[in-house]
């Protein structure tokens, strides 16, 4: 898969340049399940207009981190702010400016496509002509007009994914969280989704993604790599390539993102073991 990665400064006409003030901030967050520390001492931020990725091997803590950012799981310690709202005190306010797309289809299978859009639109405060107009707009944008009266559960996996994203976008969120949204998608569907991600970021919205496709990190403005609940690398793809290369590779750009990921994780584990 290849297309131009989004630039840090969006140049499309009418696009909003990212602000210096983060729209998502995590400060020293920690999550404990019994005696197990899933995420520990994690700090990072995401700016408006930025595409930010969260990567890590299985069990690294990325899903737990993601769920805390989405206010689906409270942090055991630390502070998370989303669009200026502290999730410990204003979770409902934060949810009003956030869109969320789960990895697995999580809409209402017995409701029609249009009914799902209407339900989520109303839950975000849209009413009347504004809601109807937004539904029509999304049906057209996602090529769902001829499926508007179909039960959502009867749709193909690709159409279900499109409907999930449309529901996540119905209220023009300031932040969109995508949890492995390209999982199970073919190459064409993955390309289409990443074009939407880039377009959304160009409007000034932040996009936070988790993915198990390593090459998709290439299309993030910045990403972090987690392992054993801690951040072991964070930066632009170029910065993380240089970190992975160290003194062993003369040309960091020659490293694939898969080899970068492996080098970073292996080095982090050796360091934690005192090797």
PEVENFEN-V568901 format. One record per backbone hydrogen bond with DSSP energy under -0.5 kcal/mol. NH is the residue of the N-H (numbers start at 1). CO is the residue of the C=O. E is the energy in kcal/mol with one decimal. If there is no record, write none. Layout:
NH&CO&E / NH&CO&E
This chain:
6&219&-0.6 / 10&8&-0.6 / 15&12&-2.4 / 16&202&-1.0 / 17&15&-0.5 / 22&20&-0.5 / 23&46&-2.9 / 24&46&-1.9 / 25&81&-2.7 / 26&44&-3.0 / 27&79&-3.0 / 28&26&-0.6 / 29&42&-2.4 / 30&77&-2.0 / 31&39&-2.5 / 33&36&-3.2 / 34&32&-0.6 / 36&33&-2.4 / 37&35&-0.5 / 38&31&-2.0 / 38&36&-0.8 / 39&31&-1.5 / 40&229&-2.8 / 42&29&-1.9 / 43&41&-0.5 / 44&26&-1.8 / 46&24&-2.7 / 48&21&-0.6 / 49&204&-0.6 / 50&47&-1.8 / 52&50&-0.7 / 52&207&-3.2 / 53&222&-2.0 / 54&209&-2.4 / 55&224&-2.4 / 57&226&-0.6 / 60&57&-1.8 / 65&61&-2.6 / 66&62&-2.6 / 67&63&-2.5 / 68&64&-2.0 / 69&65&-2.2 / 70&66&-1.8 / 71&68&-1.4 / 72&67&-2.4 / 73&67&-1.2 / 76&30&-2.6 / 77&30&-1.5 / 79&27&-2.0 / 81&25&-2.6 / 82&85&-2.6 / 83&23&-3.8 / 85&82&-2.1 / 87&80&-2.7 / 87&85&-0.6 / 89&86&-1.8 / 90&86&-3.1 / 94&90&-2.1 / 95&91&-2.1 / 96&92&-0.9 / 96&93&-0.6 / 97&94&-1.8 / 98&95&-1.0 / 99&175&-2.8 / 101&177&-2.6 / 109&107&-0.9 / 111&108&-1.3 / 113&147&-0.6 / 113&150&-1.7 / 114&148&-2.6 / 116&112&-2.5 / 117&113&-2.0 / 118&114&-2.6 / 119&115&-2.7 / 120&116&-2.4 / 121&117&-2.4 / 122&118&-2.5 / 123&119&-2.1 / 124&120&-1.0 / 124&121&-0.6 / 125&122&-1.8 / 126&121&-2.6 / 130&127&-0.8 / 131&127&-1.4 / 132&128&-2.5 / 133&129&-2.9 / 134&130&-1.8 / 135&131&-2.5 / 136&132&-2.3 / 137&133&-2.2 / 138&134&-2.3 / 139&135&-2.7 / 140&136&-2.0 / 141&137&-2.5 / 142&138&-2.5 / 143&140&-1.4 / 144&139&-3.3 / 145&139&-0.8 / 147&144&-1.5 / 148&145&-1.2 / 150&147&-1.7 / 152&111&-3.0 / 153&109&-2.5 / 154&151&-1.6 / 155&152&-1.4 / 160&156&-2.5 / 161&157&-2.2 / 162&158&-2.2 / 163&159&-2.4 / 164&160&-2.4 / 165&161&-2.3 / 166&162&-2.6 / 167&163&-2.6 / 168&164&-1.9 / 169&165&-1.4 / 170&166&-0.7 / 170&167&-0.6 / 172&169&-2.2 / 174&97&-1.8 / 175&97&-1.6 / 176&206&-2.4 / 177&99&-3.2 / 178&176&-0.5 / 178&208&-2.9 / 179&101&-2.7 / 179&177&-0.5 / 180&178&-1.0 / 180&210&-1.6 / 183&180&-1.7 / 185&182&-2.2 / 190&186&-2.4 / 191&187&-2.3 / 192&188&-2.3 / 193&189&-2.4 / 194&190&-2.3 / 195&191&-2.0 / 196&192&-1.7 / 197&193&-2.3 / 198&194&-2.4 / 199&195&-2.4 / 200&196&-2.7 / 201&197&-2.4 / 202&198&-1.8 / 203&199&-0.6 / 203&200&-1.4 / 204&201&-1.7 / 205&200&-1.2 / 206&174&-2.6 / 207&50&-2.7 / 208&176&-2.6 / 209&52&-2.7 / 209&207&-0.5 / 210&178&-2.1 / 211&54&-0.8 / 214&212&-0.9 / 216&213&-1.7 / 217&214&-1.6 / 218&215&-1.2 / 219&216&-1.4 / 220&217&-1.6 / 221&51&-1.8 / 222&51&-1.6 / 223&235&-2.5 / 224&53&-2.2 / 225&233&-2.6 / 226&55&-2.7 / 227&230&-2.4 / 229&60&-2.5 / 230&227&-2.0 / 232&225&-3.0 / 233&225&-1.1 / 235&223&-1.8 / 240&236&-2.5 / 241&237&-2.0 / 242&238&-2.1 / 243&239&-1.9 / 244&240&-2.5 / 245&241&-2.5 / 246&242&-1.9 / 248&245&-1.9 / 249&245&-1.0 / 250&248&-0.5 / 252&250&-0.6 / 254&251&-2.0 / 255&252&-1.8 / 260&256&-2.2 / 261&257&-2.4 / 262&258&-2.2 / 263&259&-2.5 / 264&260&-2.6 / 265&261&-2.5 / 266&262&-2.6 / 267&263&-2.6 / 268&264&-2.3 / 269&265&-2.2 / 270&266&-2.2 / 271&267&-2.3 / 272&268&-2.0 / 273&269&-1.3 / 274&271&-1.2 / 275&270&-2.9
